[in-house]
């Protein structure tokens, strides 16, 4: 799948039109980041486009889960929302949990390699990394969680 990031409100409509034109709904999802206005605009333009929302606070997470939106597929969490209870709530809602792997590095960078293993240990589904090959190796070594 393609994780597409729209940088501003003006790019949402043309991006969604491109997905529809190329019949790509089944393999593209858009990041609304933590911006509720991006989420709301994208949803108003297309009720079935797959979206990601970043829940940086507990209030954000509660809002996202309260939407009961079947096409909000991925919820990004951060240090403040990365708890076993919240990850379980995301999964119970039928969503995937994601986080940037560099949050797990003391420098918030991945200079020496991927730092995905701690995220997989916490049952994060998608670890975002600048070192994807290392992240894949770590995911494969964490098969106790992944089917």
N, C-alpha and C positions, 0 to 999 in steps of 0.2 A: 503494500500500500504506500501511498504518497501522503506525507504529512506536510500540508501546504500552510505557509504562514502568510497571512495578509497583514501588511504593515499599517494600513490606514483604512478608514471607512470607505473612501472613494474607490478602493480596489476590490471591495467585496462583490459588488454586482457583476463586474466583468469577469471576475474569477469564477463565480457561480455559473454564469452563462457559458463559459468555456467548458466547465465540467459537464453541463447538460448537453452542449453541442457534441462533445466527444463521448457521450454515454459512459462517463467515468465515475458515477456515484458509488459503484461497488468497490473502488480501489483508491479513492481520494477522500481525505478528511481535512478540514480547515481548522487551524488554531484561532480561537477567539482571544487567546492569552487570558489575562485576568479582566479583560474589558467587557463588562456586561452589555455595553452599547454595541460592540461588535457582534456578540452572540445574538442579541435581539434583532439586529439588522439582518444578519445572515438568515436567521430563522424566519423572519418576516418575508424574505425574498424566496426562500425554498424550505418547505416544511420537512423535506426528506434528505437534505444534505447532511452528511456526517460532520460532527463538530467536536472539538476539544476545548475544554474550559479549564483555566488554571485557577485552582483554589488556593490562594496564598494565605487566607485566614479561615478560621472555623466558620465564620459567617458566610464566606464565599462558598465553602463546601456545602453547608446546609442549604444555601440558595440553589446551588447546582443540583443537588440530590432532590430537592423539593420540586424541581421542574417536572420530574417524571417524563422526561423527553427521551423517547426510544432512539433518537438519532444523535443524542449527545453520547458519543461512544467512549470518549476518553476524558478522564479527569486528571489533570496534572496537579501534583501536590508539591509542597515545599517543606522546609524544616518545621515550620509551625503547624503543619497539618499532617505530617508523616508520623502517624501513630498506628499501632495494630488495629485499634478500633475503627479509625477512619478508613484504612485500607480495606478492612472487612466490609464496611458500609458501602464503599465504592463497588466492591465485588458483588455484594448482596443486591445492589441496584442493577446488576448486569453490565457494569461499565469496566473498562480497563483503567488501571492506575499507571501513571507515568511520572518520572522525575528525571531531572538532569543529573547524570552520574557525577559531574564535577562538584556537586554539593557535598559529596562524601569525601572529597579530598581536602586536606587541611589548607591548601592554597587556593581552593576553588578553581583549580585548573588540573588538567590531566597531562602533565609534562612527561611523567615516567611510564604511563600506560593507563589503560582503562580502570576505572574504579566502580565497576558495575556490581560486583559480587555482593557488597553490603545491601544494595537495593533489592537484588533477587532474594537475598536471605529474608528480607522484610515483605516478600511477596508482591513486589512491584512488577508489573507485567512488561512495561516498556521502559528500558533505561536509555536515555538520550546521552550519546557520547561522541566526543571528537575522535575516539579510538574504537571504531566499530568492530574491527577484527578481534581485538582483545575482549570486547564486551560480549561478542558471540561465543568466544571460548568460555568465558565465565558463565554465561547463560547455560551453555551445554553441560558444564560441570555442575550446575545447580538443578539437574533434572529431577531432583526429589520434589520440586514444586511444579515444574513444567511437564505436561503429559507427553 
